Amino acid sequence: MAPFTFLTSIAAPLPIANIDTDQILPKQFLTTLERTGLGAGLFHDMRFEESGAPRPDFVLSRAEYQGVAILVAGANFGCGSSREHAAWALADFGIRCIIAPSFGDIFTNNCLNNGILPVALSDADVGALQTEARGGADAFSVSLPDQTVKPPSGKRFRFEIAAADKRKLMQGLDDISLTLRRMPDIEAFERGRAAH
């Protein structure tokens, strides 16, 4: 996966609490193990009418938010089932950072393993960022090394992240990549075990 260090993008406000993984990517899109192409189904029931036409009132359907890489969401984002496809769909759509007051635990890990930075800030801070994101005209900046989000107003919002998660994102590593880095140790252990 691509390393995450700095990100500059417009941000899309999605001030809805308790968006679960089924809303992020509905079940009909879970028929593949491929990570590509799932962005088309992202927020499908919110983004599209039954006819398949885009809902003009949904934030990601609007022209000013095309190419967005930052989502400013409501509390408990990514709750529900553990489907990793939800993170795959967000990444395939181009989302690299989600800012919300809180996240589903498994969803947080799925984001980290797919190059998406989940930023947890207070309700008040997220509300302020959602206000600045309206209109999509000006870019936000996210610095993982400094652990800050800077909206167009220039105010800096500092976030916390575990050192291991920060290192993993900055190096572009998922859990499998981290395990493969230990392959010499694993092979030495296996050789020793086979000798006994």
Secondary structure as UniProt FT lines:
FT   STRAND          6..9
FT   STRAND          11..14
FT   HELIX           21..24
FT   HELIX           27..29
FT   HELIX           38..41
FT   TURN            42..43
FT   HELIX           44..47
FT   TURN            50..51
FT   TURN            56..57
FT   HELIX           59..61
FT   HELIX           63..65
FT   TURN            66..67
FT   STRAND          70..73
FT   TURN            75..76
FT   HELIX           85..93
FT   STRAND          97..100
FT   HELIX           105..112
FT   TURN            113..115
FT   STRAND          117..120
FT   HELIX           123..133
FT   TURN            134..135
FT   STRAND          140..143
FT   TURN            144..147
FT   STRAND          148..150
FT   TURN            152..153
FT   STRAND          157..158
FT   HELIX           163..171
FT   HELIX           175..180
FT   TURN            181..182
FT   HELIX           183..195
//
